[in-house]
Amino acid sequence: MIFENIGNMLLFLIFVCFYTNTIFSLANDTISANQTLSGNQTIVSSGGNFELGFFTPSKSSKYYIGIWYKKIPEKTVIWVANRETPISDSPNAQIKISGRNLVLLNESKVEIWSTALNSTGPQINTVFAALLDDGNLVLRENSVSAETLWESFDYPTHTFMPGAKLSFNKRTGRLQTLTSWKSSDDPARGLFSLEPVPYDSQFVIRWNKNEPSWSSGAWNGHTFSAVPEMRLNYIYNFSYVDNENESYFTYSLYNPSIMSRMIIDTFGQIKQSTWSGNAWSVFWLQPRNPCESCAYCGAFAIYSRSSSAHCNCLPGFKPEADDNKRCVRETNLECENGETVGSNGRRDKFLMYSNVKLPSYFESLPLIENIGECEAECLSSCVCSAYSYDENGCLVWYRELLNLVQVEQGDDDDDGKIIYIRYSAYSSVFNGSKDHTLLIVGAVLGSAAIVALISGAAIWRHRRRKHARVKNAVAGSLVGFSYKNLQLATKNFSVKLGGGGFGSVFKGTLPDSTVVAVKKLESISQGEKQFRTEVMTIGAIHHMNLVRLRGFCPEQNEKLLVYDYMENGSLDTHLFSSKDSTVLDWKIRYQIALGVARGLAYLHDKCRECIIHCDVKPENILLDADYCPKVGDFGLAKLMGRDFSRVLTTMRGTRGYLAPEWISGVPTTVKADVYSYGMMLFELVSGSRNSEYVEDKKCTYFPCLAARVIVEEGDVLSLLDPPLMKDADAEEVLRICKVACWCIQDGENVRPSMGQIVQILEGVMDVCLPPIPRSLQLMLAAKKEDDVVFFTDPSFCTNFRCWIPEEQQIRFG
């Protein structure tokens, strides 16, 4: 009887659940009809990747409905519903299904946000909201088709997720855009938006909803022209689609388990990042310098790195009241009511500013043939603010002038230009100036000098404090540490991780429990000022395949650098150590080869000034928790004054990684890194030092073995590290070996660039059979029966059969 009653009760409950379709049918990833979410209640996607509920930014007391990563310790929000209308009391606020919509009611039960769908449609109890495992919140009809009525991916805030689209709808004219937060604690719409350009395959960042501040360039089939970092890779698959209904940009992940996002931050920078286990690692960002964004200085202001304020109104301009992002004229232009000549008959004048980086979004006038015509053309329009005339012809800027940057010593990527800015003839800037010219450096550096004096006194007082733990931040997130603090962090430099030509590396733990690697530089003779300058250059470099510099110790007698700690150590420990080391499978090795190439290509081609590593070897390739390669010690050659004697000492006695031109004294170029990279590739394949003994107990140089195998079309898998048991893609192994042979060619002009190597390893560019380098020819015996000689110069091919016809050879610039 008891069991019968229990059975009846269960049947009754099941009946009630199906009949009412209320809370009993609520799954943890959905909000069904007649159900609410309030206070600390949340829903979690089925795979546990994302969570939706009420949240408050770190320094705010306001509540918002948002979606964030569930598995990341620091709350990382990807979408906000009520970004313009926060809530004061979350326990009394509700998010629920109302009719055909998902709505948010504040503490007074007033609707402040809604999906805003047409009220006609399905019945109230057939609509539900679900949080998907890709971070998309969808509103669907509870039917067999599960039709999607609305989705958050169509209404992004500041984050662009894998699988989402940034699109232009050609039928409705609607643009899907990203809009920055107002600040890190306020998700309201900020100053920047990233949006597609209608009927043009590019995107622009707009400042203040109007003025463009950066362009992606046109889509070339693989990347946007201004974002070469997007080229094919093993993490992201980027694509751009253009059809009769819409054009859109989207991306996906080759490995769905990776957590990734793209955001537009409060300073107008787009950042593509992946979660590395303890922090977001930036894959690429644009524009690279925040000073290129309008948010930094605004209209009619100039950015100067040497000025403590960074942003200053141009002479003759002043900050507008209640707006620190806009400068206005102290004296209005003579141009009135569309007339280019004022009522007093006076025309406006132009003032020359030299040594500046010209702002983007000028209009080019190709028919103008001289500077006089260019000035007259600008003067003829009341909305023309400035002009420039150089080898590019006549360039003019209309309305507000944005993104003006002072070019200073060390800014090698941009030559200083001249621009002529329009002023009233009565402006104070012309007083006492005979030639109507003004160098902008005086105005900017004048204020900087005063600030420097005040700052100097403050720093002097600061250094007198014995127990200061962290000094002033420099170069953004780069921090200056005291020697005493690093001594404590490393337990008096007791745990040594390794060493090399530039110094020894020790493991340390900062007061916030962050584990770091501290490099103690040796034999450095630079003064503190020069040391700081070089370190700031290194600290400004960010790439997912480069080790991030966290800070430095600038004290006179001790020079130390603080880096992110890499959990899996250096590559050499996995390739050459037989104890307590993980055998890297071929897939990881190939990704390491590609990642290192990307990192070096970035140093050679994408930095403000070209950086030659000069010490590429497995010891300087570090691996994070996911075995993602990070090139370490970059920039230290210049920091150490390019004194390579110590590095040469470490190479003595082995067939090392030094290019022939190093030994012969020829000036070093980026192709020296290419040579070293090629030598490292051979070791990545074999799992042993290039000069180690092989099975026949004869000391045989591995690059010679590899060259012979690929030229004779032998079994390339026989070259593999024995523990791999030939478990690898033969095509990839052959590609790696070919690239390595090209890299170690004796002539640097024949070697490929790192950018070309990236394209080859990505499969974008083919590579043919390489010639045998002359340095290896002496180590290989010619096949007498075929009378073969290993020469690459075409003049040697008249009397001998060469290994590779001239027409099959590829030449790299």
N, C-alpha and C positions, 0 to 999 in steps of 0.2 A: 504493500500500500504506500509506504514511504517513497519507494523508488518511482511508483506510478505518479505520485503527486509531484515529485521533482521533475519527472519527464514532462508532465503537463505544464509545469512552470517554465521550463526551458522552451517548449514550443510556443508558449504565450509571449515570452520575451523576444524570440526570433520573429514572431508575427508582428509585434509592436515595432521592431527595428525596421522591417521592410515596409510597414504601413506608414510610419511617420517620417522615415528618412531623416531623422534628426541626429542627435549627438552619438547615438550608438553606432551609426555608420561612419562616423568621422575617422578618417585615417590620419596618421601623423604628418602627412604631406599635403593635406587638402583642407579647405574650408567649404563646408556644404551649406545648403540652404538652411535658414533659421538657426545658424550657429554663429558665434562671435569669438573674436580674439581680442583680449585686453590685458593690461598689466604686464606680467612676466610671461604670459602664454606665448608660445611660438609654434610654428610648424617647421618640419625638417624634411628636406628632399629624401626620396626613397633610398638613395645611396649614401646619405649622410654628408653630402658635400656642402649644402647650403642651408641657411636658416632664415626664416622671415619672422619679424615681430617688431616691437617697439624698441628703440635704442636712443641713447643720448650721446652726442659727440663729447670728447674728453673734457672740455672746459665749458660745456653748455648745460643749462638746466632744462632745456627744451626737449620734447620727445618727437620722434619721427618714426614712421613706418618704413622699414628698409629690408634689404636682403644682404646678407654677409656670408663670408666663408665660415663654415662650421668647424673645419678641422685646423684652422690657423689660430694660434693663441691670441695674437693681437687682432682686434675686431677690424676687419677690412670690408667696408661696405661697397657693394657694387651697384646698388640701385636704391633710390629714395622716392617714395610716392608723394609725400606732402612737403617737398623741399622749400616751398614758399610760405607754407602755413603750419608752423610747428604747434605742438600741443603742450599744455602746461601740466596736465594731470593724466598720465597714462592709465591708471587703474579704472578711471571712469570713462575713458575713451574706448571706442569699439571699431573694429574692422569686420565687416560682415557682407553677406550677399543680400542685396535689396533689389527685388524684381529681377532684372536681367543684368545688374551691375554689381561690381564689388565696390563698396563705399567705405569711407572712413568718417566716423562721427567723433567730434571732439568731446570734451568733458560736459558740455552743455547739450549734447546730442544733436549738434548742428553739423550737417554734412559739409566737410571741408575738402574732400577729394573723392573722385569717382572715376571709374573706367569710361563713363560718359557714352555708353552705347544707347542706341535707340530703344525705347521702352517696349516696343512691340517685339514679339518673338516667343520663345519657349515659356512654359509655365514656371513659377517661382521655384518649385521643388526639383527642377531638372538641371539647374545651373550650379556649377561648383568651381572653385579656384584651386589650382594645384601648383605646387612648387616643384619644378623639374630638377634633375640632377645636373643640368648645365647652367643653373642659375636663372632660368627663365620662369617667370610667374605667368601662368596661362589661365584664362577663363573659358570654360568649356561647357557644352551642353551634355548632360548625362544621357547619352544615347549610344547606339552601336557604333556610329561614325565618330563619336567624341569630337564633334566639330569645334575648332578653336575660334572663339568669338573675339578674343582680345589677348595680347601678350606683352609683357614688359619689354621684351627685346625690341618691340616697335617704338618704344618710348624711352630710350636710354637717357641716363643722366650724365655722369662724368666718366663712366666705365663702359668700354666696348669689349664684349665677351666673345670667346670662340663660338662660332656658329651663328652669331648675330650679323646684322647687316647695317651699313651706313649707306643709305640709298637716296636717289632722286626718282620720284614717281613721275614719269612723263605724262601720265593721264591726268593726275590731280595737281601736279606741281609741288607736292609735299616733299620737304627735305627731312631726312633723319640726321640729327646732329648730336654731338657730344657737347655738353656745356660744363665748364669748370665749377667747382664749389667756390663760394664767396671767400671762404678761408678754410683752414683745416678743421675748424670747429663749427662751421656754418655751411650746411649743404645748399643754401639758397643759390640761385643762379649767379655765377661770378662774371668776370669781365671777358672770359674767353669762350669761344665756341669753335669746334672743328666741324666743317660741313662740306658736302660735295659741291662742286661747281656744276650747275646745270649744263648739260650737253657738252661737257668737257671732262676728260678722264683724269681729273685731279681734285685734290682737296685743299682747302685753305683754312687757316686759323684766323678768325675775326676777333678784333678787340672792340669792346663796347658795342657789340651787335652790328657793327658797320665796317670799320676800317680793317682791311686785310693786313695781317702782320707776318704771315709766312705761307708759302705754297709748297705742296708736295712734289710739284712737277707732274708731267703727264705719265700715265701708265705705259710702260714699254713692253708689256707682255709677261714680265717677271716681277718688276719692282716699280715704284714711283721714282722718277729720275733724280729727285732730290733726297731719296732715302735708299742709297745703294745697299745698306745693311740688311734690307729685306730680301736679298737674293735667296735662292733656294737653299734650304738648310734641313737639318734632321729634326727640328723642333716644330716649326711652323710651316703651314701651307697657305700662302697668301694668294688671293685671286680677285680679279676685277671682272664683272659681268656687265655687258651693255647689250640690251635688246630693245624691241619696240615699245615695251611697257615701262621699263625702268633701267637704271644703271646703278650698280652698287659694288661696294668693296666688302669682302668678308675674309675670314681666315679660320683655319682649323688646326688641330694638334695631331701630329703623327702618333703621339703617345697620349691617349685620353686621360691617363692617370696624372699627368702633369697639370699643376694649377697655374693658370696664366691669365693675364688681363692686360688691357691697354687703357690708359687713362689720359685725360687732359687735366693737368694740375692747375693750381691757383695762379701760377706764374706763366701759364700759356705754353707749357712744354708737353708734348705727347710722349708717353713712356710706355714701351712694351716690356713687360716684366714676367718673370717666372718665379715661383716660390722655391727657394733652395733649401728649405728645412728650418731656417732661422731668420730669414730676411728675404725681401723681394730683390732679385737680381735683374738689373736692367739689361735687356737684350739690345734695344736701340731706343734713342730718344731724339726728338727734333722739336724746335731748333736746339742745337747743342748748347748754346750759351743763352741763359735767361735774359741777358741784356738785349738779345735780338727780339724779344717780345715786348709789346707795347706796355704791358702791365708794369714793367720795371721803371719806366720813366714817363711814359705818356707823351702828349702832344707838345711840340716845340721845346723839348728838353733833350739833353744829351747825356749819354752814359759814359762814365770814365772810370776805369778800373783803379786808377791811382787815387781817386777821391774817396774819402771815407763815406761821404753821402752817396756816392755812385751816380746819383741823378741830380742834375742841376738845370734850372731853366736857362735857356739861351740868354745872353746879354740883350737887354731891351724887352725881355719878357718877365713876368712875375707869376707866382702860383695863384691860380684862381681861388677865390674864397670857397671854403668847404669842399675843395676838390684837390687832393694832393697828387692827382694823376693828370693834371692838365695845367699848362702854362698859357697865359694870355698876354697880349701885347700891352706894354705900358703906354704906347701911343698908337692910335688907330691908323690904318693905312689911309693914304690920300684918296685911294680909289673909293668912290661913293656911288651907290645906286646904279651899279653896272658901268659907270663911267671910269675910264682908266686914268683920267686926269681930274684932280680935285677941283673944288669950286674956286680955289685960289690960283689955279693954273699950274700948281706944282705936281710933279710926278713922283711916284715912289722911287726909292733907290734900293740897290742891292749891296749887301755886305759879304765879303769873301771870308769863308771859313776853310782853313786848310787842314790837311792830315786827318780826315774823317772817313769813316766808312759810310758810303752812300746808302740812304734808306731804300728799301724794296718798294715795289709798286710805283715806279716812275712811268711816265709816258715818253716813249722815244719818238723824236721827230726827225725822220731820216732825210727829209728834203732840206733841212737847215744846214748850211755849209760853213758857217763861221760863228764865233762866240757872240759877235755883235747882233746877228740875226736871232740867235738863241735868246739873248736878253730881251730883245724887242718883242719876241713872240710871247715870252712869259709876262712881260709888262702889259701886253695887250689884253690880258684876261685878269679880271678882278679876283678870281679864285686861284690864280697861280701863286704859290708860296715860295718857290725856289727853282733854280735851274743849275745845271752843270754842263760843261762842254769839255770833252776830252777825245781820246781815240775812238770811243764808242759813239761819238756824235753828240747831238743835243738831247738832253734828258730834262724833263720838267716834272714838278710835283704840284698837285692841286690840293687845295684846302689844307687840312692840318698836316704838319710834317711829323712823321713818326719814325722811331727806330734809328735815330742819329747816334752814332757811336764814335768816340774819340779813339783813333788808332794810336797806340803807344809802342814804345820799344819792346820788341819781343813778339809783337803780333804779326808773325811772318805770313799768315795766310791771307792777309788783306793789306794791299798797298794803300797808303793814305791818298785820298782824293780831295778835290776842291769842290765846294758847293757854294753857290751865291744865294743868300736868303733875303727875302724882300722885307723892307722896312719903310715906314713913313720918312719922308725927307727931314722931318722935324724930330726924329727919334734921337734920344740922348746918346746912342751908340756912335753917332757921327761927330759929336762934339770933340774938337781937338784932334780929329783924324784927318790928315791931309789927303791920303790916298784911299780913304773910305775902305780900308781893310782892317780886319781884326783877327788875331789868332786866338782861337778858342781856348788854347792851353792855359793862357794867363788867368782867365776868369775861373777856370775849373781848379787849377793847381793853387791859385791864391787862397781859395777857401780851404783847400786840402792842407796847405801849410799851417794855417791857424789850428785846424783840427789836429794836425800832427804834433804840434807843440803841446797841446792839452793832453793828447793821448800819450805822448812821451812821458809827461810827468806822472800820469796815472800808472803807466807800465812800470816806471821806476819804483813807485810805491808798492806796486803789486809784487815785484821781485824780492822785496825785502821781507815778505811773509815767508816764514820757514816751512809752514805746513800747507802751502797751496797744492791742491790735488790736480787740478787741470787748468791749463792756461787758456788764453783767448783762442777762440776758434778762428781758423783762417781758411780761405778758399772753400767757403761753404761748410761742408761737414768735416773738413780736415781739422784735427785737434792737435795742439801742442802740449806734450806731456813733460813733466819734470823728470829728470834722471832718477831721482829718489823714488818716484812712484813706479817707474818701470822696473827699478831694482826690486821693489816690493812685489810687483805683479809677477816677476819671473823667479821669485825666491832667490834673489842674488844671482840670476842667470845660471841656474843649476840644471835646468832640463834642456839640453841641447838637441835641436831637431836636425841640424845639418850645418853645412858651411860651404863656402865657395870662394871665388876670386874676389868678391866684394866684402866678405865678412861672414860672421857666424849668426845662426838663427836659433832663438830660444823660445820655448813655450811659456806663455804667461796668462794670467787671469786678472781681468780688470775688476774694480770694486763692484760693478753691477753683474758679476759672474760671467761676463763675455770672455770667451777664450780667444787669445790672439797669438800671432807669431811676431816676435820682436827681432829685427835684424840689427846687429851691432856692426856698423860700418867700420872698416879698418883703413888706416893710412889716408884719411881724407884731410885735405889741406884748405878747403874752402872756408871763407869767413861766414858768419852767421847769416848775413844779408843774402849773399849769393846762394847759400844752402837753402834758405827759406824760399827763394825765387824758384830754384830748380824743383824743390819738393812740391811747391804749389802747382807747378806744371804737371808733375806726375800725378798728384792728387786729383787734378781736374779730369783725368782720363778714366772713362767708365765703359766697360765692355764685358759681356758675359764670359769671355774667354781670357780675361786679364784679372790678375789678383788685385783686389781693391785695397788701396792704401787708406788706413783709418787715421793715422796721425804720425807725429814725429817728435823727437826730442831735439830742440834747437840749442841746447847749451853748448858753450864754446868748446869745451874739452871732450864732449861726448856727442856723437851723431848717431841717432837710432831712428829706425823706421818701424811703424806698427802696422801690421797687415792683418787681414782676416785669416783666421786659422782654417786650414784645409784638412778635413777629417781623414782622408785617405792618403795623406802624405804626398811624396813626389813620385814621379813615374818610374824612376830608376829602381826604387825599392820593390816594385811589382815586376819589373822586367828581369832584374839581375840578382835579386836576393832569393835564396832558396828556403829561408826560414821565415815562418810567420808572415808570408806574403800571399796575396790573392793572385791567382793566375787569371789574367785578363783574357776574356774570350775575344774572338775576332771582331765582333760587332762593336764592342767597347773600344778596341784598338783603332778601328777605322774612324769612329767618332772622335777619338782623341786626335788622330792625324788631322781631321777636318777642323776641329775646334782650335787647335794650335795654329793652323794656317789662317783661320779667321782672325785670331788675336793678333798675329804678326802683320797681316794685311791691314788691320786697323791702325797699328802703330806706324806702318810705313806710309799709308795713304790718307787716313782719315783724321789724324790729329792736327792740332794747330801748327805744329812743326814736326817734320818727319823724325821718328825715333828709331834708331838702329839698335837692336838689342845687344848684339856683339857677344852673347854667351848663351846661344840656344843649345840646350842639351837636356836629357831626361831629368837631371837633377833640378832644373828650373821649370819643369812642367808639373804643376800641382793638381791634385784631384780632390774635388769636393765629395760630399756624402754620396752623390749620385754618379761619381766618376766623370763628372764634367770637367774637362781640362781648363786650367787657368795658367796662363804664362806669367811667371814671376820674374822679379829682378829687372823688369823693363825700365829704361830711363836711367839706370844706375851708371852706365858707361859715361854718360854726360855728367851726371852728378859727381862722379869720381874724377872728372877731368879727362876722361878717355885714356887713363893710364892702364894699359892692358898687360903690363908686365906680370902682374899677379895671376891674371887669367892664363897667360902663356905658361907660367910655372905649373899650374894645375894640369895642363895638358901634356907635359913632358913625359916621355916614355910610353905613350899610347898613340895609336892612329886616331886622333881626336876629331874635333868638329871645326877646325880653323880652315878657312878658305885659303887657297894659294896666295892670294894677293895680300893677306895679312903677313905671311912670312916674308914675302918679297918687298914689303914696305910700301906697296901701292895704296893710295888713299882708300879708306873703307867706304863702301856703299851698302845699300840695303841688300844687294846680292850676296854679301857675306853671310847675312842671316839665312838666305835661301840655301846656301851651301850647307850650313850647319843643320838646317831643317832636314835636308836630304839625308845627311848622315844619321840623324835621329830616326828617320823613317825606316832605314835598314834595320836598326836595332829594335824598332817596334815590331817588325816582321819576324826577326830571328829570335827575339827574347834574350839576346846576349850581346856583349860588347863586340864591336865590329872586328876586333883583332883577337878574339878568344880562339883557343884550339878547337878543331872539329874532330870528327870521329876517327879520321885516319892519323891522328896525333901530329899532324903537320900543321904549323901555324899558317893558316890561310885567311886572307883578308876577305870578310864576308861580302863587301860590295863587289869584289871580283867574281865571287860565286854567283851572286844575283845577276850581274851583268851577263855572264856567260849563259845562264839559264834562260833569261828572257830573249837574248839574241838568237840562241839556238832553238827557241820555242820548246824548251824542256818543261818539266813538271814544276810549275811555280809553287805548288803546295808543298813540295819537298823542302822549300826554303823556310817554311813556317817553324815557329817555336815548337819543339817536340811535344810539350804537354797539350797542345791544341789538337794533336792527332789528325792533322789535315782537315779539321772541321772549320772550313771557311769558304767564302765565296771566291772561287778562283779568279773571276774577272776583277774583283776588287783587289785581290793580292797582286795581280799583274799590273793593274792601274797604279797601285802604290809604288811598286818597284820601278815602273817606267818613270813616274814622277821623280823618284829618288835619283835615278840615273841622270835625268835632265838637270836636277838641282846641283849635282856635284860636277858639272862640266867645268873644265879649267878656265874657260873664258867667261867672265861674268855676264857679257852681253848675250850669251847663248842661254843662260839660265832663265827660267820663267820668273815672273813676278809672283809675289804671294797671292795677289788678287787672281792671277791666272790659275794658280794651283788650286785655290778654292773652287773655281769654276770647273776644273778638271775633276776634282774629288766629288763635287756635287753632281757630276754627269752632264753638266751644261756644255762643256768643251771636251772634244776628243783629244787624245794624245797618241801620237804614232810612236814607232819603235825608236828609241834614242840611240845616238852614236855612243861608242865606248869612249869614255873620257880618256884623254892622253895619259893622265897620271896612272890609269889602270892598265894601259896597253903594255907597259913594261912588266906588269905582273902576270900577264896572260901569255901563254905560248900560242903562236900562230899555228893554224892547221896546215902542216906542210903539204899534205896531199891536195889541198884546195888553194895553196899559195895565197892564203888570206892574210891581210894586214888590217889592223884596226885604225884606220885614219878617217877623219871627218872632213878634212879640207878637200874640195872637189879636185884640186890639182893632183892629188895623190891617186885619183881614181882612173888615171889613164892607163897605168900598167898593172894595177892590182884590182881584184874584185873586192869592193868595199862591203861592209856589213849592211849598210843602208843606202839606197840610192839618194842622190841629192834632192830629187823632186819629192821624196817622202819625208825629208827632214823639215821640221818646223823651227822657225827662228823666233825667239822671244826678245822683245825690246826691253 
